[in-house]
């Protein structure tokens, strides 16, 4: 008997609106019973039954909150999407099975996207339940309809509060209040979902041979222009949630988010300036934290960003953006103990052989230095001390030294100008030279050295060093760069980068003597003459120079 009813229920549910529209008022009161009966076929793996259950849930959500209370229909909707995603990710399905799973995914998104939230009781049921599904990354594919539905619910809730709307008689008073996600978790997830470009990225990576540098293409995990406009949907939901995130941001977000949406609307996947868009979002985050001005709130955000870093896909734009957002949050945090503890924790846990982690930690520490320059310098020096207890020739130690050299240059670029000039020679350049001399001076370390010297020189110039400022170790840096050029073979990609570093360094005081300039010029000219023409450079050299 049960099996025959199951088949009939699946057939009726598959007809969608016609099934519930035929119910009489008396029968409609029995919707909870019907829902429980449909729940009994939820574990049937037949694609036709799964789709029928989803159709039934869609009609149930549009008709009555009483029916929805029979079992967690919202949870089933997202569970089905997640299961279908997991099966597709395994990659061992036949074409027919894969098509069925994609159809289930599309139906889940369609059911969510077509919900009518005008009914008061259903709205009260959906608001807390749907809000919880924003944060988990496994539901990214549902984010667009989810954000649109939640935005409608938020707008309805705001109107109800203004009109002092009374609770509908159908409201479910017996239900326990759902646990809402932390406001920091919502902000982090929605901001990251707005932040990635919809095109391939190039990440610097290690090749097969020691010292070989390659560029690896990486497909972005989330994108504002893909997934039906995920970035715009996430920003629009943020605009509807200022009170949920923090009361201090409402007026500013009402002015800033439309400008972000306008900027995004004027671009496409191919025309979006990734660096500019990322900069706009990070500035938005920085301004928001300045308005919130709560140490505890900012600490919570940095902890949430760290948590999402641990669960985000490797080699994704999402992870790269999370590192930068974490650095921005730490820079805004007034609790120096927390900043020190969390930054050191990430430094010690990072595997600098994975260059996406090395780049990420450079972002975290250098952005932290914008507000906590002295603390950042102390942290890097403390972490550098741990390298002396390890074998200097170990691959991981060599990669860590290279990343720390780059870190010093990036910290100099982001440091407050007045603090930089007071500390650049003693706490930046001196540590750079020490790191380089104590390490295994391979091509990777040399490339990091010349990049660091270039950025330090640019930072000093940008700081507007007056006539009294002199970089006393300038000659020592120039001599080190000359040695690098002389040690490297003619086809080495280090040569052109070292010449750029010497060019920027030469602009700083003290001025060299005529004899020193003549010697430096001779060495540089020899390096330039020995360089291959661009069209003659092999692929390996080209990628390293580009990086």
Buried (B, 14 or more C-beta within 10 A) or exposed (E): EEEEEBEEBBEBBBBBEEBBEEBEEEEBEBBBEBBEBBBEBBEBEEBEBBBBBBBBBBBBBBBBBBBBBBBEBBEBBBEBBBBBBEBBEEEEBEEEEBEBBBBBBBBBBEBBBEBEBEBBBBBBBBBBBBBBBBBBBBBBBBBBBBBBBBBBBBEBBEEBEEEEEEEBEBBBEEEEEEEBBBBBBBBBBBBBBBBBBBBEBEBBBBEEEEBBBBBBEBEBBBBBBBBBBBBBBBBBBBBBBBBBBBEBBBEBBEEBBEEBBEBBEEBEEEEBEBEEBBEBBBEBBBBBBEBBEBEEBBBBBBBBBBBBBEEBBEBBBBBBBBBBBBBBBBBBBEBEEBBBEBBBEBBEEBEBBBBBBBBBBBBBBBBBBBBBBBBBBEBBBEBBEEBEEEEEEEBBBBBBBBBBBBBBBBBBBBBBEEBBBEBBBEBBBEBBBEBBEEBBBEBBBBBBBBBBBBBBBBBBEEBEBEEEBEBEBBBEBBEBBBEBBEEBEEBBBBBBBBBBBBEBBBEBBEEBEEEEEEBBEEBBEEBEEEBEEEEEBEEBBBBBBEB
